[in-house]
Amino acid sequence: MHPEDGAGSRVRSLIYIPIIHSETDLGSVGGAVRERYQEAFGRMAWERRFSSVDAMWEGITRKLLALPLDWRRTRLYQDGLPVCGHEAEIVRDLARQGSRNHQILLEAMTRGATLMGTESAPLIVAEYRRVQKLVEASRLLESESDTLALELRAEGERLLQDRDAFMAGRIESTLLEGETGLLFVGLLHRVDELLGDGFEVRHVIHSLPFGADPRRRQEDRGSDGR
């Protein structure tokens, strides 16, 4: 049932948009992540990933802006965007730096959509510090790196669950009946599975380009013996 269908006016509709973050979106750790990616997969793999991510955003932009949305009754939720009172400034700054993700948010805002702080600031800080440690661990001896990487991976899983729970609670407490929410969120998140009753969840895309997702590259290498 859609919001415009009679009793559906009481439905809260959430459009779920799985994304791959660009180097710009990763902030100061973006360069280090690129270096580690190139070490693992090669420079050409990074360039293919860049092209795939760019193509992904082209497709997302085209599909989203073609949706028959009432933008004045649309709320924007973005992973990595804290509830802080400076959400619009963060989006404008990243959009100026070239983030396609935040350029879409900015375009939707100009059409009348409401930007929402989406994540817990302390949890984002904790995840940022974890990623920094993970990058540093890649420079250690293999034995030390493996041990630390396992610890940081376990910490990451706990943080992911906490972040998803916060985002789900944030959406439930702010998205009103008859409104539509757009949630831009990374592949590992499972926010949609934590939402209560009364939500109609739709997915604007169901898969991402092969080259954009390094996990799929690893799985493919394992399957063909390389």
N, C-alpha and C positions, 0 to 999 in steps of 0.2 A: 504494500500500500504506500502511496506517495503522499507527501504533505498536502498536495492540492486536491486529493480525493476525499471529499466529505469529511467523515470522522477522522481521516488521516491528518487533519489540521492540527491534531494533538500529538502527532508523531514527531519525534526528534530524529532527523535524518543526518547521518554521518557518512561523508564520502572519504574513504580510506585511500591514501596515496602513498604506496611504498616507494622509497627513494634511496639513491646512492649519494652520499655527500661528496662534494667536490673538494679540492685542496683549499679553496677559499673558505668554504664552510668550516674547515677544521682549525682555522685560526693559526696560531703560532706553531702548532705541532704539525701543520700540513706539510711543510717542507721535509721534515724528518720522516713522516709517513711515506711520502713520495720516494725518498731515498731508500727506505727499507723495502718498499714494494719493488723498486727497480733491482735491488740486490737479489730479491727472491725470484722475480719473474722476468727481469730484463727491461731495458729502456723502451724497446718497441712495445712490450706488453703494457707499460704505463701509457704510452701514446695511444694505443688502441683503446685502453680503458677510458682515457680522456675523451676520445671521439665518441665512444659508446655512451658515456655519461651525458655528453652534450646532446647526442641524439635522443636520449631518454627525456631530457628536459624539453626538447623541441616537441616531442610527442605529448608530454604532460601539459605543456602550455596550450597546445592546440586543442586538446580534448577538454581541458578545464574551461577555457574561455568560450568554448562553443556550447557549454551546458546552459540550459534555460533556467538559470538561477535568479532569484530575487536577491541581489547582492546586499541590499539593505537589511535582509533577514539572514545573512550568512556570517558565520564566525570562523576565523582562521586560527588553527592550532598548529604549532610547529615544534617538533622535537628540538631540544637545545635552546629554546627561547624561554628564559626564566620569567617567572612572575616577579617583576621588579619595578614597574612604573616607568621604565625607559624602553619598552618593547619596540615602539615605532622608531626610535633613534637607532636601535640595534639593526633593525631591518633595513632602514635607509642606508646605514653605513656599509653593511655587507652587500647591498644591491649596488652601491657605487663601486665597490671593489670587484664587481663582476659575478657575484653569486646568482646563478639563474634561479635557484630556489627562492631567494629573497626578492628578486626582481618580479617573480610571479606574485608573491605576497603584496608587494608594493602596487602592482597593477590592480589586484583585487581590491586593495584599500581605496584606490582612486575611483573604483566603481561603486563604492559604498560599503564594502565588507568591513567587519569589525575585527581588529587584530587582538588576540588574546594571549596573555602570558600563559605558558603551557606547562613548564617544568619547575621543579623545586630547585632554587638556586644552589643550596648546599649539595644536593645530589649531583648537579651538573659539575660543580667544582670538584667533587670527589671523583667523578668519571674522568675529568680532564687531567687530574693528577695521576690517575691510574694509567691513562694512555701515555703520559710523559714517562712514567716508570717502565712501561712496556717497551717504549722506544729505546730507553737507556739500557734495558735488559738485553736487547739485541746486540749490543756492543760488548757484552761480557763474554767470558769463556763459555763454551757450550754447556758444561755441567752446571755452572752458576745460572746461566741464562734459562735453561730448561726448568730448574727448580723455581726460580722467580716467576717465570712465565706461567707456570701452573698455578701458583698462588694468585697472581694477578688475574688469570682467567676465571678462577673461582670467585674472586672479588667482583669481577665484571658481571658475572651471572647474578650475583646478589643485588648489585646496583641496578641491573637491568630490570629485575622484578620490582624493585622499589620505585624506579622511575616510571614503569608502566602503570603501577598502582596509583601513583600520584597523578599521572596524565589522565587516566580513566576517571578518577575522582574529580579532577578539574573540569573535564568535559561534562560529567553528570551534573555538576553543581552550577554550571554557567550556560549550557546550551538549553534554550527554552523550547517549549512545545511549539511546533510549527516552524522552527528555524532549521537551517542546514549548517552543519559544521564541515569544514575541510581540514583533515588531519594529514600533515606531511610528516612521515615518520620512517626511520630506517628499517631495513629488512629484518633485523633480529627482534624488533619489538612486537608485542602481542597485545596491544592496548585494546583492540576490538573484542578480544576474548574476555576482558574484565568488565565490560560495560553491562549494566543491569538491563532489565526489561524496559520496553518503551523506545528502543532505538532501532531504526532501520539503517543497517550498515551496507553501503555499496562500495565496490572497488572500481576505481576509474581505470586501472590497468591490472592485469593478472600476472604478468611476467615482465622481466627486465631484459635488456639486450645481454647476450652471452658475455661479451667482453667487459661489461660494466661490473660484473659480480665475480671477485676473485675466488670465492668459494666454489663456484661452478667450474672455474678453470682447474682448481685443485682436484675436484671430483673427476673431471674428464681425464686428467693426467693419470689418476689412479686406475681408472677403468680400462685404459688402453696400455697400461704397463710402463708408461714413461715416468 
